């Protein structure tokens, strides 16, 4: 079997890179990582060999290249079915994929206004109505998943799944921008932040020196 490699961007900023990285780490799938700092003079040169339109993350499996976070997670779940990357129950699996796709294609107001930044905290950061609507929707998604499909563990569907990987950067954003939550949402955020792999990612992001100005609120 080929040794997997994941090409990622800055750990401080690259929320899309965090998703498949966390999925691999938390499921115990062995892989190498290649970090390419974004918006540097040599970034395009380093990403040019890959068929990803100079974007990260990229999963390399022998000759196979898979780009896009959710596509990578789906590919890994298929490749390692024993790791149970999605819930076993068919209904739970369908909802996990639905909320992951919603994360993938939505919440633009929040993503634009609250970029992921592991190095900084922003206490009492102003929240617009549009961003608050995204936050409210995310909390309702988490509550729906936890109340209906999470009888056997602390993750969105009980056991860790691709849905948790997809929402991991949101946890870092809500924490970093001091967004006040309670109940199920707070319990979920606190649990994710205590995860050893998330802590390792945050610490690695904090020691990076590169600055991407558009992500420095």
C-alpha positions as CSV (number, residue, x, y, z in Angstrom):
1,X,0.0,0.0,0.0
2,X,1.3,3.5,-0.9
3,X,2.2,5.8,1.9
4,X,-0.3,8.7,1.9
5,X,0.9,12.3,1.8
6,X,-1.2,15.3,2.6
7,X,-0.1,18.7,1.2
8,X,-1.4,21.5,3.4
9,X,-1.1,25.2,3.8
10,X,-0.2,27.3,6.9
11,X,-1.5,25.7,10.0
12,X,-2.2,29.2,11.5
13,X,-4.6,30.1,8.7
14,X,-5.6,27.1,6.5
15,X,-8.9,25.9,7.7
16,X,-9.4,23.7,4.6
17,X,-6.1,22.0,5.4
18,X,-7.1,21.3,9.0
19,X,-10.1,19.3,8.0
20,X,-8.5,16.3,6.3
21,X,-5.4,16.5,8.5
22,X,-7.6,16.2,11.6
23,X,-9.6,13.4,10.0
24,X,-6.4,11.4,9.3
25,X,-4.9,12.1,12.7
26,X,-8.0,11.3,14.8
27,X,-8.7,8.1,12.9
28,X,-5.0,7.0,13.3
29,X,-4.3,6.8,9.6
30,X,-0.6,7.0,8.9
31,X,0.5,9.7,6.5
32,X,3.3,12.2,5.6
33,X,2.6,15.9,5.4
34,X,4.0,18.5,3.2
35,X,3.5,22.1,4.3
36,X,3.5,24.8,1.7
37,X,3.3,28.3,3.0
38,X,0.6,30.3,1.1
39,X,1.0,33.6,-0.7
40,X,4.8,33.3,-0.7
41,X,7.0,34.0,-3.8
42,X,7.5,30.2,-4.3
43,X,4.0,29.0,-3.4
44,X,2.8,28.7,-7.0
45,X,6.0,26.9,-8.0
46,X,5.6,24.4,-5.2
47,X,2.0,23.7,-6.0
48,X,2.3,23.7,-9.8
49,X,3.1,20.0,-10.1
50,X,-0.3,19.2,-8.6
51,X,-3.6,19.2,-10.5
52,X,-5.4,21.3,-7.8
53,X,-5.3,24.7,-9.4
54,X,-2.6,25.8,-6.9
55,X,-4.9,25.1,-4.0
56,X,-4.5,23.1,-0.8
57,X,-5.1,20.6,0.7
58,X,-4.1,17.7,-1.7
59,X,-4.1,14.0,-0.8
60,X,-1.4,12.0,-2.7
61,X,-1.9,8.2,-2.8
62,X,0.7,6.9,-5.3
63,X,-0.3,8.4,-8.7
64,X,-3.7,9.5,-7.3
65,X,-4.2,13.2,-6.5
66,X,-7.4,14.3,-4.7
67,X,-8.0,17.9,-3.9
68,X,-10.8,19.6,-1.9
69,X,-11.2,18.8,1.8
70,X,-14.6,17.0,1.6
71,X,-13.5,15.0,-1.4
72,X,-10.4,13.9,0.5
73,X,-12.4,12.9,3.5
74,X,-14.8,10.9,1.4
75,X,-11.9,9.2,-0.4
76,X,-10.2,8.3,2.9
77,X,-13.5,6.9,4.3
78,X,-13.8,4.7,1.3
79,X,-10.2,3.6,1.4
80,X,-10.3,2.7,5.1
81,X,-13.8,1.5,5.8
82,X,-12.7,-0.2,9.0
83,X,-11.9,3.3,10.5
84,X,-15.6,4.2,10.3
85,X,-15.0,7.7,8.9
86,X,-18.8,8.1,8.7
87,X,-21.5,6.8,11.1
88,X,-22.5,3.2,10.5
89,X,-26.2,3.9,10.8
90,X,-27.6,4.8,7.3
91,X,-29.7,7.7,8.5
92,X,-27.0,9.1,10.7
93,X,-24.5,8.8,7.8
94,X,-26.9,10.7,5.5
95,X,-27.2,13.5,8.0
96,X,-23.5,13.6,8.6
97,X,-22.9,14.0,4.9
98,X,-25.6,16.6,4.7
99,X,-24.2,18.8,7.4
100,X,-20.7,18.4,6.1
101,X,-21.8,19.5,2.7
102,X,-23.6,22.5,4.3
103,X,-20.4,23.4,6.0
104,X,-18.5,23.0,2.7
105,X,-20.8,25.3,0.7
106,X,-22.1,27.7,3.3
107,X,-21.6,30.1,6.2
108,X,-19.8,32.7,4.0
109,X,-20.5,35.6,6.3
110,X,-18.8,33.9,9.2
111,X,-15.9,32.6,7.1
112,X,-15.2,36.0,5.7
113,X,-15.6,38.0,8.9
114,X,-13.8,35.5,11.3
115,X,-10.9,34.0,9.5
116,X,-9.1,31.2,11.3
117,X,-6.0,32.5,13.2
118,X,-4.4,30.2,15.8
119,X,-2.0,32.9,16.9
120,X,-4.5,35.4,18.1
121,X,-7.6,35.9,20.3
122,X,-10.1,38.6,19.6
123,X,-12.1,39.3,22.8
124,X,-15.5,41.0,22.3
125,X,-15.1,40.9,18.6
126,X,-18.1,42.6,16.9
127,X,-20.5,40.2,15.3
128,X,-22.8,41.4,12.5
129,X,-26.3,40.2,12.0
130,X,-25.2,38.1,9.0
131,X,-22.5,36.4,11.0
132,X,-24.8,35.8,13.9
133,X,-27.2,34.1,11.6
134,X,-24.5,31.7,10.5
135,X,-23.5,31.1,14.1
136,X,-27.1,30.4,15.1
137,X,-27.5,28.0,12.2
138,X,-24.2,26.1,13.1
139,X,-25.3,25.8,16.8
140,X,-28.7,24.4,15.7
141,X,-26.9,21.9,13.4
142,X,-24.7,20.8,16.3
143,X,-27.7,20.5,18.6
144,X,-29.7,18.5,16.0
145,X,-26.9,16.1,15.5
146,X,-26.1,15.6,19.2
147,X,-29.7,15.2,20.3
148,X,-30.7,12.8,17.5
149,X,-27.6,10.8,16.7
150,X,-25.0,10.9,19.5
151,X,-25.9,8.3,22.0
152,X,-22.5,6.6,22.1
153,X,-20.0,9.4,22.5
154,X,-19.2,13.2,22.7
155,X,-18.8,13.9,18.9
156,X,-21.6,15.2,16.7
157,X,-22.7,11.6,15.8
158,X,-21.4,10.0,19.0
159,X,-18.2,8.6,17.5
160,X,-15.8,10.9,15.6
161,X,-16.7,11.3,11.9
162,X,-16.0,13.4,8.8
163,X,-18.6,15.9,10.1
164,X,-16.4,16.7,13.1
165,X,-13.4,17.2,10.9
166,X,-15.4,19.6,8.7
167,X,-16.6,21.7,11.6
168,X,-13.2,21.7,13.5
169,X,-12.2,25.1,12.0
170,X,-15.5,26.6,13.1
171,X,-14.7,25.5,16.7
172,X,-11.3,27.4,16.5
173,X,-13.1,30.4,15.0
174,X,-15.8,30.6,17.7
175,X,-13.3,30.2,20.4
176,X,-10.7,32.6,19.0
177,X,-13.3,35.4,18.4
178,X,-14.8,35.0,21.9
179,X,-18.2,34.0,20.6
180,X,-20.4,33.3,23.6
181,X,-22.2,30.0,23.4
182,X,-23.8,27.7,26.0
183,X,-25.3,24.2,26.4
184,X,-24.5,21.6,23.8
185,X,-22.4,24.0,21.7
186,X,-20.2,25.0,24.6
187,X,-19.7,21.4,25.6
188,X,-18.8,20.4,22.0
189,X,-16.4,23.3,21.6
190,X,-14.7,22.6,24.9
191,X,-14.3,18.9,24.0
192,X,-12.8,19.6,20.5
193,X,-10.4,22.1,21.9
194,X,-9.1,19.5,24.4
195,X,-8.4,17.0,21.6
196,X,-4.6,16.3,21.4
197,X,-4.5,16.7,17.6
198,X,-6.3,20.0,17.6
199,X,-3.9,21.2,20.4
200,X,-0.9,20.1,18.3
201,X,-2.3,21.9,15.2
202,X,-2.9,25.1,17.2
203,X,0.6,25.1,18.8
204,X,2.2,24.5,15.3
205,X,0.2,27.4,13.9
206,X,1.3,29.7,16.8
207,X,5.0,29.3,16.0
208,X,4.7,30.0,12.3
209,X,6.1,33.4,11.3
210,X,4.4,33.9,8.0
211,X,1.7,36.7,7.8
212,X,-1.3,36.6,5.5
213,X,-2.7,40.1,5.8
214,X,-6.2,39.3,4.5
215,X,-6.6,36.9,7.4
216,X,-5.3,39.3,10.1
217,X,-8.5,40.9,11.3
